[in-house]
Amino acid sequence: MNAEIIAVGTELLLGQIANTNGQYLSKELASLGVNVFRHTVVGDNEARMNEALGEASERADIVILTGGLGPTQDDITKDVVAGFTGRKLLVHEASAQKIRDYYERTGRAMPASNMRQAHYAENSTVFFNQNGMACGMAVEENGTHYVLIPGPPREMKSMYEYDVEPYVAALAGSGGLVSSRVLRFYGIGESSLEEELQDLIEAQTNPTIAPLAGDGEVTLRLTASAATEEEALQMIAGVEEQVLGRVGEHFYGYDDDSVFNHTVDVLKERSQTIASAESLTGGWFAKSIVDIPGASSVFQGSVTTYSKAAKQHILGIDRPLLDQEGAVSAACAEAMAEKVKEKFNTDVGISFTGVAGPDRDEGKEPGLVWIGISGPQGTISKQIHIAGTRDRVRFMALYEGCRLLWKEKVVENDNIQ
């Protein structure tokens, strides 16, 4: 089966909010074997919504609309779909009662417009909203199924899981299943990765291979269609083996893994603790690590020493070193890593110092970064040059710091197998 997703809301077109619903729905529909070939975003305008519905109905078996189910006058998705399919709107009593109960419980007068959220098109399947007030619905007309769900992601995901997924699964029947696996790589560019895998990409049929460049990393999505999930995963595993045989040295994780949770996992595997001393990154490394559940077992603490005085008085770096070598130097990066390791009594210390920009510092160009690593086997530093904005320089420094933690021999210890 083929599906299209129509996101409704002028705020999406104005860039006031991001359309994360489309990404979620496409992923979930693919797991049911439903192909999503188009995403459309349309404002709260009846004529343009009718145009979008007309075009989608000629191509898709299922048209999913998100948003426009609220109580205000510009929430017209139900009105438009009811008109498009030649149905009148009725009131879903269970949803209406939930709205009335809410206002009674809070002691507030209920605006009459709130009852719009309980409307549904006659002869449709109604989806009760577990996490909000606006009910959803599904209606079939001339072989196309129109599915309406709320725009707020919390409500949308809940309604999809409770009601829409079973509804779509029943429509999809036994037409096959689509499974995907995302492989994540760091330290290789998109063009280099594609060059290494060019023959595999050109020969792809099932499974398919889709490269995608992200911030600081590259991903490959492997997708297979088969009668069962087990069969699809076996097909993916065969292609994955070929891919990792060529570029496995840059591979670090799957699917929703991140550079930072992989770093936490590596430290756990090594039974190591870490502390950070940050200058240009301003505590960003520490935040990125402690955002990972379970980080407390490996992360002990951090200091942000932005100025030379802070590096001297808080970390205890000798002033002559700072004056002679500079704060943006190999010597300073190594001293920062060693001192923070000592202060927190950790197995590893990591440091970041450099010039984020936009101006030069110590006569050095923006984008120059030194990273220091101090571990059981000694201390090293690495100089990198990063092009781009101030935030990109800082962010990419974090990625390179994580890669050094994974790869450098100075962090090895007797616990590594």
C-alpha positions as CSV (number, residue, x, y, z in Angstrom):
1,M,0.0,0.0,0.0
2,N,1.0,3.6,-0.6
3,A,0.5,6.5,1.8
4,E,1.0,10.2,1.8
5,I,1.3,12.5,4.8
6,I,-0.3,15.9,4.8
7,A,0.8,18.2,7.7
8,V,-1.7,21.0,8.3
9,G,-0.7,24.3,9.8
10,T,0.4,27.7,8.7
11,E,2.9,27.7,11.6
12,L,4.8,24.9,9.8
13,L,5.1,27.0,6.7
14,L,6.3,30.0,8.7
15,G,9.0,27.9,10.3
16,Q,7.7,28.5,13.8
17,I,7.7,24.7,14.5
18,A,9.4,21.7,12.9
19,N,7.4,18.9,11.3
20,T,8.7,16.0,13.4
21,N,5.5,14.2,13.0
22,G,6.2,13.3,9.4
23,Q,9.5,11.6,10.3
24,Y,7.8,9.5,13.0
25,L,4.9,8.5,10.9
26,S,7.1,7.5,7.9
27,K,9.2,5.3,10.1
28,E,6.2,3.6,11.7
29,L,4.4,3.1,8.4
30,A,7.5,1.5,6.8
31,S,7.5,-1.1,9.6
32,L,4.0,-2.1,8.4
33,G,5.1,-2.4,4.8
34,V,3.4,0.8,3.8
35,N,5.3,3.0,1.3
36,V,5.4,6.7,2.0
37,F,6.2,8.5,-1.3
38,R,5.2,12.1,-0.5
39,H,5.0,14.6,2.4
40,T,3.0,17.7,1.9
41,V,2.7,20.8,4.2
42,V,-0.3,23.0,3.7
43,G,-1.5,26.0,5.6
44,D,-4.9,26.5,7.3
45,N,-6.6,27.3,4.0
46,E,-9.7,25.5,2.7
47,A,-8.9,25.8,-1.0
48,R,-5.3,24.7,-0.7
49,M,-6.2,21.8,1.6
50,N,-8.8,20.6,-0.9
51,E,-6.2,20.8,-3.6
52,A,-3.7,18.8,-1.5
53,L,-6.4,16.2,-0.8
54,G,-7.4,15.9,-4.4
55,E,-3.8,15.3,-5.5
56,A,-3.1,12.8,-2.8
57,S,-6.3,10.8,-3.4
58,E,-5.2,10.1,-7.0
59,R,-1.9,8.6,-5.8
60,A,-2.3,7.1,-2.3
61,D,-4.3,4.3,-0.7
62,I,-4.0,6.1,2.7
63,V,-3.8,9.8,3.3
64,I,-2.8,10.8,6.8
65,L,-3.4,14.3,7.9
66,T,-1.9,15.7,11.1
67,G,-3.0,19.0,12.8
68,G,-5.9,21.3,12.5
69,L,-8.2,19.4,14.9
70,G,-8.2,22.0,17.7
71,P,-11.0,24.4,18.9
72,T,-10.1,27.6,17.0
73,Q,-11.7,28.8,13.7
74,D,-8.5,28.0,11.7
75,D,-8.6,24.4,12.8
76,I,-10.6,23.2,9.8
77,T,-9.1,19.8,8.9
78,K,-12.3,17.9,9.9
79,D,-14.5,20.4,8.1
80,V,-12.5,20.1,4.9
81,V,-12.2,16.3,4.9
82,A,-16.0,16.0,5.7
83,G,-16.8,18.3,2.7
84,F,-14.3,16.5,0.5
85,T,-15.8,13.1,1.1
86,G,-19.4,14.4,1.1
87,R,-20.2,13.8,4.8
88,K,-21.7,15.9,7.5
89,L,-20.1,16.4,10.9
90,L,-21.5,14.8,14.0
91,V,-20.5,15.0,17.7
92,H,-18.6,12.1,19.3
93,E,-20.2,12.0,22.7
94,A,-17.3,10.4,24.6
95,S,-15.0,13.1,23.4
96,A,-17.5,15.8,24.2
97,Q,-18.0,14.5,27.7
98,K,-14.2,14.5,28.3
99,I,-14.1,18.2,27.3
100,R,-17.0,19.1,29.5
101,D,-15.5,17.1,32.4
102,Y,-12.2,19.0,32.1
103,Y,-13.8,22.4,32.3
104,E,-16.0,21.3,35.2
105,R,-13.0,19.9,37.1
106,T,-11.0,23.1,36.6
107,G,-13.9,25.4,37.5
108,R,-13.7,27.3,34.2
109,A,-16.4,28.3,31.8
110,M,-16.2,26.3,28.6
111,P,-16.1,28.3,25.3
112,A,-18.6,26.8,22.9
113,S,-15.8,26.5,20.2
114,N,-14.2,23.7,22.2
115,M,-16.9,21.3,21.0
116,R,-15.3,21.4,17.6
117,Q,-12.7,19.0,19.0
118,A,-15.4,16.4,19.4
119,H,-16.6,16.5,15.8
120,Y,-16.2,13.6,13.4
121,A,-17.5,12.8,9.9
122,E,-20.5,10.5,9.7
123,N,-19.8,6.8,8.9
124,S,-16.1,7.1,10.0
125,T,-14.0,5.3,12.6
126,V,-13.5,7.6,15.6
127,F,-10.2,7.6,17.5
128,F,-10.5,8.7,21.1
129,N,-7.7,11.0,22.3
130,Q,-6.0,9.5,25.3
131,N,-3.7,12.6,25.9
132,G,-5.8,15.5,24.7
133,M,-9.3,16.5,23.7
134,A,-9.6,16.4,19.9
135,C,-10.7,13.0,18.7
136,G,-9.2,11.7,15.4
137,M,-11.0,9.7,12.7
138,A,-10.6,7.6,9.6
139,V,-13.0,7.6,6.7
140,E,-12.9,5.8,3.4
141,E,-14.1,7.3,0.1
142,N,-13.6,5.8,-3.4
143,G,-10.9,3.4,-2.2
144,T,-8.8,6.0,-0.4
145,H,-8.6,6.1,3.4
146,Y,-8.3,9.5,5.1
147,V,-6.8,9.3,8.6
148,L,-6.9,12.4,10.8
149,I,-4.8,12.7,13.9
150,P,-3.8,15.7,16.2
151,G,-0.7,17.8,15.5
152,P,0.9,18.0,19.0
153,P,3.5,15.1,19.0
154,R,2.5,13.7,22.3
155,E,-1.2,13.4,21.2
156,M,-0.2,12.2,17.7
157,K,2.1,9.4,18.9
158,S,-0.4,8.2,21.5
159,M,-3.3,8.1,19.0
160,Y,-1.1,6.4,16.4
161,E,-0.1,3.6,18.8
162,Y,-3.5,3.1,20.2
163,D,-5.7,3.3,17.1
164,V,-4.1,4.3,13.8
165,E,-1.4,1.5,13.7
166,P,-4.0,-1.3,14.1
167,Y,-6.2,0.4,11.6
168,V,-3.5,0.7,9.0
169,A,-2.1,-2.8,9.8
170,A,-5.5,-4.3,9.0
171,L,-5.6,-2.4,5.7
172,A,-2.0,-3.4,4.8
173,G,-2.8,-7.1,5.4
174,S,0.0,-9.5,4.5
175,G,1.5,-7.6,1.7
176,G,5.0,-7.9,3.2
177,L,7.0,-6.1,5.8
178,V,9.7,-3.5,5.6
179,S,12.6,-3.4,8.1
180,S,15.4,-0.9,8.3
181,R,18.7,-0.6,10.2
182,V,20.8,2.6,10.4
183,L,24.5,2.2,10.6
184,R,26.4,5.2,12.0
185,F,29.9,6.3,11.0
186,Y,32.4,9.0,12.2
187,G,35.7,10.1,10.8
188,I,34.8,9.6,7.1
189,G,32.9,12.0,4.9
190,E,29.8,11.2,2.9
191,S,31.6,11.3,-0.5
192,S,34.4,9.0,0.8
193,L,31.9,6.6,2.2
194,E,30.0,6.5,-1.0
195,E,33.2,5.9,-3.0
196,E,34.1,2.9,-0.9
197,L,30.6,1.4,-1.4
198,Q,29.8,2.6,-4.9
199,D,29.4,-0.8,-6.5
200,L,27.1,-1.9,-3.6
201,I,25.0,1.2,-3.9
202,E,24.7,0.9,-7.7
203,A,23.7,-2.7,-7.5
204,Q,21.1,-2.2,-4.7
205,T,17.6,-3.6,-5.2
206,N,16.5,-5.3,-2.0
207,P,17.9,-4.4,0.5
208,T,18.5,-0.8,-0.4
209,I,21.4,1.4,0.8
210,A,20.8,5.1,1.5
211,P,23.7,7.3,2.6
212,L,22.8,10.4,4.6
213,A,25.2,13.1,5.9
214,G,24.5,14.5,9.3
215,D,26.2,17.0,11.7
216,G,29.6,15.5,12.2
217,E,28.8,12.0,11.0
218,V,27.4,9.9,8.2
219,T,24.7,7.3,8.3
220,L,23.7,4.5,6.1
221,R,20.1,3.2,6.1
222,L,19.7,-0.4,5.0
223,T,16.1,-1.3,4.2
224,A,14.8,-4.7,3.2
225,S,11.3,-5.9,2.2
226,A,10.3,-9.5,3.0
227,A,7.5,-11.7,4.1
228,T,8.6,-11.6,7.8
229,E,10.8,-9.4,10.0
230,E,13.2,-12.3,10.6
231,E,13.8,-12.7,6.8
232,A,14.2,-8.9,6.3
233,L,16.7,-8.7,9.1
234,Q,18.7,-11.6,7.7
235,M,18.9,-9.8,4.3
236,I,20.0,-6.6,6.0
237,A,22.7,-8.5,8.0
238,G,24.2,-9.8,4.7
239,V,24.6,-6.3,3.3
240,E,25.8,-4.9,6.6
241,E,28.6,-7.5,6.7
242,Q,29.8,-6.3,3.3
243,V,29.6,-2.7,4.3
244,L,31.5,-3.1,7.5
245,G,34.1,-5.2,5.7
246,R,35.1,-2.0,3.8
247,V,34.4,0.9,6.2
248,G,34.1,-0.8,9.6
249,E,36.9,1.2,11.1
250,H,34.6,4.2,11.1
251,F,31.5,2.5,12.4
252,Y,30.4,3.2,15.9
253,G,26.7,2.3,16.4
254,Y,23.2,1.6,15.2
255,D,19.8,3.4,14.8
256,D,19.4,6.0,17.6
257,D,22.9,5.6,19.0
258,S,24.8,8.9,19.3
259,V,28.5,9.7,19.6
260,F,27.9,10.6,23.2
261,N,26.1,7.4,24.3
262,H,28.7,5.4,22.5
263,T,31.4,7.3,24.5
264,V,29.6,6.4,27.7
265,D,29.3,2.8,26.7
266,V,33.1,2.6,25.8
267,L,34.0,4.0,29.2
268,K,31.7,1.5,30.9
269,E,33.3,-1.4,29.0
270,R,36.7,-0.2,30.1
271,S,35.5,0.4,33.7
272,Q,36.9,3.9,33.5
273,T,35.9,7.2,34.9
274,I,36.4,10.6,33.2
275,A,36.4,14.3,34.0
276,S,36.6,17.3,31.6
277,A,38.3,20.6,31.5
278,E,36.7,22.9,28.9
279,S,37.5,26.3,27.5
280,L,36.0,27.1,24.1
281,T,33.3,24.3,24.5
282,G,32.0,26.0,27.7
283,G,30.7,22.8,29.4
284,W,29.1,21.4,26.3
285,F,31.0,18.1,26.6
286,A,29.9,17.7,30.2
287,K,26.3,18.4,29.3
288,S,26.3,16.0,26.3
289,I,27.7,13.2,28.5
290,V,25.4,13.7,31.5
291,D,22.4,13.8,29.1
292,I,23.0,10.1,28.6
293,P,21.2,7.8,31.1
294,G,23.7,6.0,33.3
295,A,26.5,8.5,32.7
296,S,26.9,8.9,36.5
297,S,28.8,5.6,36.6
298,V,31.6,7.0,34.4
299,F,31.4,10.8,34.6
300,Q,32.8,12.5,37.7
301,G,32.8,16.2,37.0
302,S,33.9,19.1,34.8
303,V,35.4,22.6,35.1
304,T,34.9,25.4,32.6
305,T,38.1,27.5,32.6
306,Y,37.6,30.0,29.9
307,S,40.3,32.6,30.8
308,K,44.0,32.1,31.4
309,A,43.4,33.2,35.0
310,A,40.8,30.4,35.5
311,K,43.2,27.9,34.0
312,Q,45.9,29.0,36.4
313,H,43.8,29.4,39.7
314,I,41.2,26.6,39.3
315,L,43.2,24.0,37.4
316,G,46.6,24.9,38.7
317,I,48.3,25.3,35.4
318,D,51.6,27.2,35.7
319,R,51.5,30.8,34.6
320,P,54.8,30.6,32.7
321,L,53.3,27.8,30.5
322,L,50.3,29.9,29.7
323,D,52.4,33.0,28.9
324,Q,55.0,31.2,26.8
325,E,52.9,28.5,25.0
326,G,49.6,30.3,25.1
327,A,46.2,28.9,26.1
328,V,45.6,27.6,22.6
329,S,48.4,25.1,22.5
330,A,49.4,21.5,22.8
331,A,51.1,22.2,26.2
332,C,48.0,23.9,27.6
333,A,45.6,21.1,26.3
334,E,47.8,18.4,27.9
335,A,48.1,20.3,31.2
336,M,44.4,20.8,31.4
337,A,43.7,17.1,30.8
338,E,46.2,16.1,33.4
339,K,45.1,18.6,36.0
340,V,41.4,17.8,35.7
341,K,42.2,14.1,36.0
342,E,44.1,14.7,39.2
343,K,41.4,17.0,40.7
344,F,38.6,14.5,40.2
345,N,40.8,11.4,40.7
346,T,39.6,9.8,37.5
347,D,41.1,7.3,35.0
348,V,40.8,9.8,32.1
349,G,40.9,13.5,31.7
350,I,39.8,15.3,28.5
351,S,40.3,19.0,27.6
352,F,39.2,21.4,24.9
353,T,40.9,24.7,24.2
354,G,40.9,26.7,21.0
355,V,39.5,29.6,19.0
356,A,35.8,29.3,18.2
357,G,35.7,32.7,16.5
358,P,34.6,34.9,15.0
359,D,37.9,36.8,15.9
360,R,41.5,35.6,16.1
361,D,42.9,34.9,19.6
362,E,46.6,34.8,20.5
363,G,47.2,35.5,16.8
364,K,45.5,32.2,15.9
365,E,42.8,31.8,13.4
366,P,39.2,30.8,14.3
367,G,38.7,27.1,14.0
368,L,42.0,26.0,15.5
369,V,41.3,23.6,18.4
370,W,43.6,21.6,20.7
371,I,42.2,18.5,22.5
372,G,44.0,16.9,25.3
373,I,43.6,13.3,26.6
374,S,45.3,12.0,29.7
375,G,44.8,8.3,30.5
376,P,46.5,5.4,32.2
377,Q,49.2,5.2,29.5
378,G,50.1,8.9,29.4
379,T,48.9,12.1,27.8
380,I,48.5,13.2,24.2
381,S,47.1,16.2,22.4
382,K,45.7,16.7,18.9
383,Q,45.4,19.8,16.8
384,I,42.4,20.1,14.5
385,H,41.1,22.8,12.2
386,I,37.4,23.2,11.8
387,A,35.7,25.4,9.3
388,G,32.3,27.0,9.9
389,T,30.4,29.0,12.4
390,R,31.3,29.5,16.0
391,D,28.9,26.8,17.1
392,R,30.1,24.3,14.5
393,V,33.7,24.7,15.6
394,R,32.6,23.9,19.2
395,F,30.3,21.1,18.3
396,M,32.8,19.3,16.0
397,A,35.5,19.6,18.7
398,L,33.2,17.5,20.9
399,Y,32.9,14.9,18.2
400,E,36.6,14.7,17.7
401,G,37.2,14.5,21.4
402,C,34.9,11.5,21.6
403,R,36.7,9.8,18.7
404,L,40.0,10.3,20.5
405,L,38.6,8.7,23.6
406,W,37.5,5.6,21.6
407,K,40.8,5.3,19.6
408,E,43.8,6.6,21.4
409,K,46.1,4.1,23.2
410,V,46.7,6.4,26.1
411,V,43.2,5.5,27.4
412,E,43.8,1.8,27.4
413,N,44.1,-0.1,30.7
414,D,44.2,-3.6,32.0
415,N,40.4,-3.8,31.9
416,I,40.2,-3.7,28.1
417,Q,39.7,-7.1,26.7
